[in-house]
Amino acid sequence: MTAAELKPQAEPTAQAKAQKDPVLKWDDSKMQTTYANGVNVTSTREEVSLFFGTNQTWNLGDDNQVTVQLSDRIVLNPYAAKRLALLLTGVLKEYETRFGTLLITRD
């Protein structure tokens, strides 16, 4: 090996790194908004499925059953699900700091 090959490579400058990093652009031109007050999650080794719907307790029948009308399912790979969990944890922490603790029961 030559001396030039053994010479340590210089770290790229911040400007060089910025030029190589991709720019993330959020395109909301086809986005739809759906309200949900009910959510459930299932998973397999390969994916995590989030189910969203509306709890229709205003029409509670004599059988005392609550119907959640499912409207959307979002399927994530486990890495995206982990990123979503981290994002939601941070958002809820900030929310509770500003507005107070959310008290919920596990059903």
Protein Blocks (a to p, Z undefined) as FASTA:
>chain_A
ZZklmpccddddfklmmmmpccddddfklgccdddfbdcddddfkbccdddddddfklcc
fkopacdddfbdcdddfklmmmmmmmmmmmmmmmmmmnopaddddZZ
